[in-house]
């Protein structure tokens, strides 16, 4: 439809993707599997199993992970995943089945979560396989650290993908301490922390075309940096974590819990920002007593304003219109993981409170 023209491809893709009306069937867009979506569902199910002991959550987590294990991208040194469709952005065209460190790093976290929840070494084996793929990626080497590439076929230096790679390498290193894991992670963290802006924010990437600051990519950076610090105890970058978290917490949310996409304007309101914020605030509850109430506030606002009667979450709210398309990849799986993490955190808090009083708790509802 666009004769191979990159600009026309971008316009067409964005028009379909962000349309307030679901026009995908009209232009021949067919449903395909989402690798990232499966990873997020597995991660959420594993957390729910930890919180409740419910066997069905364990079964569902394993089903998602077994599917991913059977469907990695072929021809690579380790497990890795990408989209099952072409995708064109300002970065250029990413053809179908190009693995990315974002998808692979996040899915890798689901495998480590499953290993910690179920105690089966095969899940950690797969996470190590992903680490081998990450170690083989191109890197931008600088005097202030190295940046892992977003994709394997060219150097693409993006902060969230770089830190997601570091986050997985460091979490796996905690279980299987190989020097190459931690050294690569340390250099990646050094690169991105050296380029944190004065106010505690990060550009999406350092090239001028990537100079924007947004909610959920900032959250990816913070989660990954925290995982590195939790795994290694490296105190050098703890001030960066605090500064970045304070910026995130103070910039991207209205008093009622409504999440902002960008740092400098209220619209659009994006479901991935909501789901990731719930996840990140739940994760930071051990260092910020306000984090869990903030996660609950964002969750309450999102369920009240961006959830349909059938249970699905809307993709985006614009100033006038709402895009209600039920994207599994962007919306449903991200919200599922975020809400699962929140439920798990509330359960842990209730159990700790009950233990302190000499009783028991069977979970918590928020």
Secondary structure as UniProt FT lines:
FT   TURN            3..4
FT   HELIX           6..17
FT   HELIX           24..27
FT   HELIX           35..52
FT   HELIX           55..70
FT   STRAND          87..89
FT   TURN            90..91
FT   STRAND          92..94
FT   TURN            96..97
FT   STRAND          99..100
FT   HELIX           101..118
FT   HELIX           121..135
FT   STRAND          139..142
FT   TURN            143..144
FT   STRAND          145..149
FT   HELIX           159..175
FT   HELIX           179..194
FT   TURN            198..199
FT   HELIX           208..210
FT   HELIX           215..232
FT   HELIX           235..237
FT   HELIX           238..251
FT   TURN            255..256
FT   STRAND          269..270
FT   HELIX           271..283
FT   HELIX           284..286
FT   TURN            289..290
FT   HELIX           291..305
FT   TURN            309..310
FT   STRAND          316..317
FT   STRAND          322..323
FT   HELIX           328..332
FT   HELIX           333..356
FT   TURN            357..358
//
